[in-house]
Amino acid sequence: MPWTEVMIRVDRDAVTEAERCLEALGAAAVTLEDDADHPVLEPGPGETPLWPTVSVRGLFGAAVDRAGVLEALRAVPGAREPGRVHWRSLDDRDWVRAWMDRFEPMRFGAHLWVVPSGMDDPADPAAVLLRLDPGLAFGTGTHPTTALCLEWLADRDMIGASVLDYGCGSGILAIAAAKLGASRVVAVDNDPQALEATRLNAERNGVADRVGCVAPEAFEAGKFDVVVANILARPLIELAPLIVSNAIREGRLVLSGLLEEQVGTVTAAYRPHCRVEETATREGWSRVVLAKTA
């Protein structure tokens, strides 16, 4: 069947209202896209990052009442301004497939692969497959910080290791650790949606029995061989005592989500109890690996 798409350009603060309005009007799908070319950071715990201005697109049947949609959109801040609302008619197509066509399996290290739904497995007999679909909110390996962490995990012997993923988002790092052989993984996030995403992704990848998901208030301190925290510089500094305390002596702390110029400030918060083993930088983003010394 043919479709009609309405696109509304709104500021970040009005995105939720625009989404709810389109959903209430019966949109078959609502998607968000950058309205310009602004970089979006991977989120800290509990955050869903958005661009300063966003194109909110609603997909309707061809017979949608355009006047009715426009009237309803008057309640969305900024939508009434000239040039903010656009329409287009679309032929029938597989929208999910079209969205997924922008992505392909990604390799990290020698044999760790992130494979989106419906795609063929890579021609790698030693492949460790992590099945995860791209998305905005939680991270899928496409951002340099996630890629740097995945590469570190993929290049280490994780067999039998215990791992804490603090600020787990989609659970990609926790699940990767489990797929690579970690025997116990705890994923922590203060966003219930992130914890639910991690649970579902762990089940899908057959590692739910080794990946526990907990909110910070329910997290019980322990001693882990590896602590991964791919969040942002400020929470990395604020959480330094907690992150360090949950690592065994000579355990590894893998920190990311920080800009290259923030490495010194972040590592300073850890130096009393850790030594810096190595740093890696990609596209201005850095990963720091520390060893706990005391």
Secondary structure, 3 states (H helix, E strand, C coil): CCEEEEEEEEEHHHHHHHHHHHHHCCCCEEEEEECCCCCCCCCCCCCCCCCCEEEEEEEEECCCCHHHHHHHHCCCCCCCCCCCEEEEEECCCCHHHHHHCCCCCEEECCCEEEECCCCCCCCCCCCEEEECCCCCCCCCCCCHHHHHHHHHHHCCCCCCCEEEEECCCCCHHHHHHHHCCCCEEEEECCCHHHHHHHHHHHHHCCCCCCEEEECHHHCCCCCEEEEEEECCHHHHHHCHHHHHHCEEEEEEEEEEEEEHHHHHHHHHCCCCCEEEEEEEEECCEEEEEEEECC
